[in-house]
Amino acid sequence: MSGDGSLGERRQSVQAPFTANGNGVVSGHTTDRLRVNPSRDHKPDSYEDLQQLEFSPFLFSSLEQYLPQSMLRASRDSKLQYMKSILLRYSPEGERIRVQRHREYRQRIISNYQPLHRELYTMHAENFFVPSFLRAISENTEESLRRMMTEPSQGVYIFEMLQPRFCELLFSEVENFERWVHDTKFRIMRPNTMNKYGAVLDDFGMESMLDKLMDEFIRPMSRVFFSDVGGSSLDSHHGFVVEYGMDRDVELGFHVDDSEVTLNVCLGKQFSGGELFFRGVRCDKHVNSETQPEESFDYSHVPGRAVLHRGRHRHGARATTSGNRINLILWCRSSGYRELKKYQKDSCSNWCGECSRQKKERQRRTITETKLEILKRSGKSTA
């Protein structure tokens, strides 16, 4: 389910009033209870055929996996009413209004925009992905995943992913959408506050396809490599394309993403420059701390090749000096991880490079002081 402006933060608002108890269940102010961890063996119902829902049907499908065991066996209507009561109780009215307006905005686009390549709007894995990627995901082991990728810098994974034909079609579809926006003078929301160009793919009909991309292909990898930041419980996304060139965004400043895990795939076309640079993973407290030499890594984009990294991995894009470059970006989020972070007493993150450096420095000082104290006592004893 898409995240920006409509669905991504909804689960976060829903669970905020709950607290965890000792049996793995999250309790609310009444007898309503949601599980802390999703029921992975449960296949949720689809709610896409229902009309006039106050919340996205994808949100209900995602939330269903967190229902108590007794509710999982209930009818779809019973589950729907149960989840609606929770969502309505804990989602602020102002937030629901904002969600509704964004859904109406999205519906206006989908009702009027005519897709150029409809085959892109439904997941066709054999036509989208290269064989090596499909084989690794199918085997679904850490060994198979590592075989098809490289890790040139800690926490940055690079692998071949998209077929050239898919890149061409998606590039063409985005150009067609941009022409429609220009011709109709329709005001669209750009992907984020940093990019003045590009488009949100979820807003013109690709939400379902991207949801499957996250669920079936990104989450299996994130479960292995990013479990410490909610990689195994990704449940929402924000999917978009960004465009770089002399007549587009030229570069992108140093930043972190609003995601737990980010997928970045170059679609083409001909270009030079635009290297991606990484400068270490940081928590909120240390986002502006100094970069250590081993944390610096620069990457040159290749069409069809993907980069997977933590959202908190600091990065940016150098200037595109010629041609045009377009990239597919998928910000993957875990509402469960974000909610549990609120209750963590220890502010130190084991995945943060600066937190780890400071912890090691404290340990080093402690060991040094202990050694000096032992030597001191030993000297007195000898005297």
C-alpha positions in Angstrom: 0.0 0.0 0.0 1.3 3.4 -0.8 2.6 5.6 1.9 2.8 9.3 1.0 -0.2 11.5 1.6 -2.6 8.6 2.0 -1.6 5.4 3.6 1.9 5.3 4.9 1.4 6.8 8.3 -2.1 5.6 8.9 -1.0 2.4 10.8 1.3 4.6 12.9 -1.7 6.8 13.9 -3.8 3.8 14.6 -1.4 2.0 17.0 -0.2 5.1 18.9 -2.5 4.6 21.9 -1.7 1.0 22.4 0.9 -0.5 24.8 2.6 -3.8 24.7 2.0 -6.5 27.3 4.0 -9.7 28.0 2.1 -12.1 25.8 3.0 -10.5 22.4 -0.3 -8.6 22.2 -0.9 -4.9 22.0 -3.7 -3.7 24.2 -5.9 -0.6 23.6 -8.1 1.3 26.0 -10.9 -1.2 25.6 -11.0 -5.0 24.9 -9.8 -4.4 21.3 -6.3 -6.0 20.9 -3.9 -6.1 18.1 -0.8 -8.4 17.9 2.6 -6.8 18.1 3.9 -9.2 15.4 1.8 -10.1 12.2 0.5 -13.6 11.7 2.8 -14.5 8.8 1.0 -17.8 7.9 -2.3 -15.9 7.6 -3.4 -14.8 4.1 -5.5 -11.7 4.5 -8.8 -11.1 2.6 -8.9 -8.5 -0.2 -11.1 -5.5 0.3 -10.6 -3.9 -3.1 -14.1 -4.7 -4.3 -15.7 -2.6 -1.5 -16.8 0.9 -2.2 -17.0 4.0 0.0 -14.5 2.8 2.6 -13.1 5.5 4.8 -9.7 4.0 4.6 -7.8 2.3 1.8 -8.6 -1.4 1.1 -4.9 -2.1 1.2 -4.7 -0.8 4.8 -7.4 -3.3 5.9 -5.5 -6.2 4.2 -2.3 -5.1 6.0 -3.9 -4.6 9.4 -5.7 -7.9 9.2 -2.5 -9.8 9.8 -2.3 -8.1 13.3 -5.7 -9.2 14.4 -6.0 -11.5 17.4 -6.1 -15.2 16.5 -9.8 -15.5 17.2 -10.6 -12.7 14.7 -8.6 -14.3 11.9 -11.3 -17.0 11.5 -14.2 -14.5 11.5 -16.0 -13.5 8.3 -14.6 -10.7 6.2 -17.4 -8.4 7.2 -16.8 -9.0 10.9 -13.1 -8.4 10.5 -13.9 -5.2 8.5 -16.1 -3.8 11.2 -13.7 -4.7 13.9 -10.8 -3.0 12.1 -12.9 0.1 11.2 -13.8 0.5 14.9 -10.1 0.6 15.8 -9.1 2.9 12.9 -12.0 5.4 13.6 -11.2 5.5 17.3 -7.5 6.3 17.0 -7.2 8.1 13.7 -7.7 11.9 14.3 -10.5 13.5 12.3 -8.2 16.0 10.7 -6.0 13.2 9.5 -8.9 11.2 8.1 -10.0 14.3 6.2 -6.5 14.7 4.8 -6.5 11.0 3.8 -9.9 11.4 2.1 -8.8 14.4 0.2 -5.7 12.7 -1.1 -7.8 9.7 -2.1 -10.1 12.0 -4.0 -7.1 13.7 -5.7 -5.8 10.3 -6.7 -9.2 9.2 -8.0 -9.5 12.3 -10.2 -6.2 11.4 -11.8 -7.0 7.7 -12.3 -10.5 8.6 -13.7 -9.1 10.9 -16.3 -5.6 9.7 -17.2 -5.4 7.0 -19.9 -2.4 4.7 -19.4 -0.1 4.1 -22.3 1.2 0.7 -21.2 -1.5 -1.1 -19.2 0.7 -4.1 -18.7 2.7 -2.2 -16.2 -0.1 -1.8 -13.8 -0.3 -5.5 -12.9 2.6 -7.5 -11.6 4.1 -9.7 -14.3 7.4 -10.8 -12.7 8.7 -12.8 -15.7 8.4 -9.7 -17.9 9.7 -7.2 -15.3 12.7 -8.9 -13.7 15.9 -10.5 -14.9 16.2 -14.3 -14.4 19.0 -14.1 -11.8 16.8 -11.9 -9.6 13.7 -14.2 -9.9 15.8 -17.3 -9.2 17.3 -15.8 -6.0 13.9 -14.7 -4.7 12.3 -18.1 -5.6 15.0 -20.0 -3.6 14.5 -17.5 -0.8 17.6 -18.2 1.2 20.4 -15.9 2.4 22.9 -17.8 0.3 20.8 -17.4 -2.9 20.3 -13.7 -2.2 24.0 -13.1 -1.6 24.9 -15.0 -4.7 23.0 -12.5 -6.9 24.3 -9.3 -5.2 27.4 -7.5 -4.1 27.9 -5.5 -0.9 30.6 -3.0 -1.8 30.0 -1.0 1.3 28.4 -2.2 4.6 24.6 -2.2 4.3 24.6 -1.2 0.6 23.4 -4.1 -1.7 23.7 -3.9 -5.5 22.1 -6.4 -7.9 20.7 -6.7 -11.5 16.9 -6.4 -11.3 14.9 -4.9 -14.1 14.7 -6.0 -17.7 15.6 -3.3 -20.3 12.1 -3.6 -21.9 10.4 -2.9 -18.5 12.7 0.2 -18.0 11.8 1.5 -21.5 8.0 1.0 -20.9 8.1 2.6 -17.5 10.1 5.5 -18.8 7.6 5.9 -21.6 4.6 5.7 -19.3 6.1 8.5 -17.1 6.7 10.7 -20.1 3.1 10.1 -21.2 1.8 11.0 -17.8 3.9 14.2 -17.7 2.5 15.2 -21.2 -1.1 14.6 -19.8 -0.3 16.8 -16.8 1.1 19.5 -19.1 -1.8 19.4 -21.6 -4.6 19.3 -18.9 -2.7 21.8 -16.6 -3.5 19.4 -13.8 -1.5 20.3 -10.6 0.2 17.2 -9.3 2.0 16.5 -6.1 5.7 15.8 -6.6 7.4 12.8 -4.9 8.9 14.7 -2.0 10.1 18.1 -0.8 13.5 17.6 -2.3 12.5 16.9 -6.0 10.8 19.5 -8.2 10.4 16.9 -11.0 9.2 13.3 -11.1 5.9 11.7 -10.4 4.3 9.5 -7.7 3.5 6.2 -9.4 0.9 5.3 -6.8 -1.1 8.4 -7.7 -1.9 7.3 -11.3 -2.7 3.7 -10.7 0.4 1.7 -9.9 -0.2 1.3 -6.2 -1.3 -2.4 -6.4 1.7 -3.4 -8.5 4.2 -1.7 -6.3 2.5 -3.2 -3.2 3.2 -6.6 -4.7 6.8 -5.5 -5.5 7.3 -4.7 -1.8 5.5 -7.8 -0.4 6.8 -10.5 -2.7 10.3 -9.2 -3.7 11.7 -6.5 -1.4 10.4 -7.8 2.0 12.1 -11.3 1.5 15.5 -9.5 1.1 14.8 -7.0 3.8 13.9 -9.8 6.2 17.5 -11.1 5.8 19.5 -7.9 5.6 17.5 -5.3 7.5 15.6 -7.1 10.2 17.1 -4.7 12.8 15.0 -1.8 11.3 11.7 -3.6 10.6 12.7 -5.2 7.4 10.6 -8.3 8.1 7.4 -6.3 8.8 7.3 -3.8 5.9 3.7 -2.9 5.3 3.4 0.3 3.4 5.3 2.1 0.6 5.8 5.3 -1.3 6.6 4.6 -4.9 7.8 7.3 -7.3 10.2 8.3 -10.1 12.7 11.1 -10.0 14.1 12.8 -13.1 17.6 14.4 -13.4 19.1 16.5 -16.2 20.1 20.0 -17.1 16.4 20.8 -17.6 15.3 18.8 -14.6 16.6 18.3 -11.0 20.3 18.5 -11.4 21.4 17.0 -8.1 20.1 15.9 -4.8 21.5 17.1 -1.5 22.8 15.0 1.5 19.8 13.5 3.3 18.1 10.4 4.8 14.9 8.8 3.5 11.5 8.6 5.2 11.7 4.8 5.0 13.0 1.8 6.8 14.3 0.3 3.5 14.9 2.0 0.2 15.0 0.5 -3.3 16.6 2.7 -6.0 16.7 1.4 -9.6 18.0 3.4 -12.6 15.7 3.2 -15.6 18.0 5.1 -18.0 18.4 6.9 -20.5 21.8 8.2 -21.7 23.5 10.4 -19.1 26.8 11.2 -17.4 27.4 12.1 -13.8 24.7 11.7 -11.2 26.7 9.4 -8.9 25.1 8.3 -5.7 27.2 8.9 -2.6 26.8 7.2 0.8 28.1 8.5 4.1 27.1 6.0 6.8 23.9 5.0 8.7 22.7 7.4 11.4 19.9 7.7 13.9 18.1 10.9 14.4 20.4 12.1 17.1 23.6 11.7 15.0 22.3 12.4 11.5 24.8 15.4 11.1 27.7 13.7 12.8 31.1 13.3 11.0 31.6 10.6 8.4 34.2 8.0 9.1 36.6 7.1 6.2 35.3 3.5 5.9 31.7 4.9 5.5 32.3 6.8 2.3 31.1 5.0 -0.9 30.3 6.4 -4.3 28.2 4.4 -6.8 27.6 5.0 -10.6 24.1 4.2 -11.8 23.6 1.5 -14.5 20.1 1.1 -16.1 18.3 -1.9 -14.7 20.6 -2.3 -11.7 19.2 -1.8 -8.2 20.6 -0.4 -5.0 19.0 -1.5 -1.7 19.8 0.2 1.6 18.4 1.4 4.9 16.4 4.6 4.8 18.6 6.0 7.5 21.7 5.5 5.3 22.9 9.1 4.6 23.2 9.7 0.9 22.9 12.1 -2.0 23.2 12.4 -5.8 25.9 14.3 -7.6 25.1 16.6 -10.5 24.0 15.0 -13.7 26.3 16.7 -16.2 24.7 15.6 -19.5 21.7 13.7 -20.8 18.7 12.7 -18.7 18.5 10.1 -15.9 15.3 8.7 -14.4 15.2 6.4 -11.3 12.5 4.3 -9.8 12.4 4.8 -6.0 10.4 2.7 -3.5 10.4 3.8 0.1 9.3 0.8 2.2 8.0 1.4 5.7 7.1 -0.7 8.8 4.4 0.9 11.0 5.1 -1.8 13.6 8.8 -0.9 13.9 8.0 2.8 14.0 5.5 2.2 16.8 7.8 0.0 18.9 10.6 2.6 18.6 8.4 5.0 20.7 8.7 2.6 23.7 12.4 1.9 23.5 14.2 3.2 26.6 17.7 2.9 25.1 18.2 5.7 22.7 21.3 4.1 21.3 20.7 2.3 18.0 22.9 -0.7 17.2 22.6 0.0 13.5 23.8 3.7 13.8 27.4 4.1 12.9 28.0 6.9 15.4 26.2 5.1 18.2 28.4 2.1 17.6 31.6 4.2 17.4 30.8 5.9 20.7 29.9 2.6 22.4 33.3 1.1 21.3 35.1 4.3 22.5 33.4 4.0 25.9 34.4 0.3 26.1 38.0 1.2 25.1 38.2 3.9 27.8 36.8 1.5 30.4 39.3 -1.2 29.5 42.2 1.3 29.6 41.1 2.7 32.9 40.7 -0.8 34.3 44.2 -1.8 33.1 45.7 1.4 34.7 43.9 0.7 38.0 45.2 -2.9 38.0 48.8 -1.7 37.3 48.4 0.9 40.0 47.3 -1.6 42.6 50.0 -4.0 41.5 52.7 -1.4 41.9 51.4 -0.5 45.4 51.4 -4.2 46.4 55.0 -4.7 45.2 56.2 -1.6 47.1 
